[in-house]
Amino acid sequence: MSKTATLEFDGKKYEFPVTVGTENEIGIDIKKLRGEAGLITLDPGYKNTGSCESAITFLDGEKGILRYRGYAIEDLAEKADFLEVAYLLIFGELPTKEQLSKFTNDIKEQSHVDEEMKKILDGFPKSAHPMGVLASLTSALIAFNPSSVDVSSEEDMYKAIVKILGKFPVLAAWTLRKKNSLPLNYGDEDLGYVENLHKMMFEKPNKTYKVDKAVIDALDKLLILHADHEQNCSTSTVRMVGSSHAGLFASLSAGISALWGPLHGGANQAVIEMLERIKEDGGDTHKFMQKAKDKEDPFRLMGFGHRVYKNFDPRAKIIKKSADEVLGQLGVEDPVLDIAKGLEKEALEDDYFVKRKLYPNVDFYSGIIYRALGIPVEMFTVMFALGRLPGWIAQWREMRLKKEPIGRPRQIYVGESHREFKPLGSR
Ligand code: CMC
């Protein structure tokens, strides 16, 4: 294969090196394009732009493959637990027993936040969306942990990483406790990471905390499935903010805000709201399919379609199977599960969806499981953020260790050319 690509423009030829990835993905390295030819590439939404070389996550949208550090998502979801996967994503290898034990203990050491943080939480109205509160509290953590801001050595990065992995579940749980008017708690460090998260979210002040293993296993699996997805909107945001050396917590706070949107992580909330709406409307899935296809109607089938997956989303396959299992194990019957299956069946046979290669994505069935686990709809995207945290951290760390330059895209200006200023009186 040729090691260069040639561009011909205005009668001149320019040669650019080509980068080939492990899985034979090919990128034309256009770093010198502007310097040599005075041109830039134009790609709104970065649909076809590689922003980095990364060794963390591989996904093949045509074949429906997703791997973290080379390991298939199906294997990890089945055989690993969330902290093992977090370690794998961040440090590149599955941990040994000793490594996992140290990592877990270091995180536990950090599983509390400054008491003053409670005052900040107190200032939010109860009606505040948990994602907004979580982004704000993550940002506020910086003030109480200033040594985590300007980190460049691997050792300081490690300290910042275990801090946020310890504190983030506390903040996430508190956003729910605030909504539910429950006293703030710190869980129990003898419990595993996911069980402790669950305890912090749901423990009642007058009741001994007990949890079903099926609930923790389901939650663990969901967190793993959400843990990384290469250069998506929130991850690119984390890398972009981190590229200015703004620090890990500030970068994560920006990532949370990006994830909140209904076209990204917010889709899991939007899916359940949509399914409820269909149910209340009488359950006519066909009517809503027609709405989704109507270009005059802003309605989209939430939980369908993906920028990269043009075959199927492997996470959706695992989650759909898990939804059946978890609801069965917990003895929960949710009529929206049938509506979801009906919609999926119809969409997979519909020309509009088939032509555009629109398949259920990770968010289509996840909300149904969250709901069966007793998690309120407004917390769904917070659960996504909890899962995505190690991925964001891994991507931020990779970017900083590779000393990547500050992210700063170019543009093609299409506004007014120079014009004379008119004073207020003569406009
Ligand atoms: N319902 C109806 N039509 C759709 C949908 C949908 N959910 N998704 C895409 N389309 C159509 C779209 O109108 C366009 O049609 P046309 O070619 O006639 O203009 C075509 O399919 C291509 O869509 P696009 O918006 O150009 O594709 P994109 O890669 O920019 O967007 C997406 C991907 C995920 C934002 C989009 O599919 C979508 O809005 N889906 C619903 C929201 C959702 O479920 N988001 C979660 C994504 S997965 C988890 C995550 O990343 O957080």
Residues whose N, C-alpha, C, O or C-beta is under 5 A from the ligand:
A	BS01	CMC	P262 L263 H264 G265 A267 A292 R300 L301 M302 G303 F304 G305 H306 R307 R356 N361 V362 D363
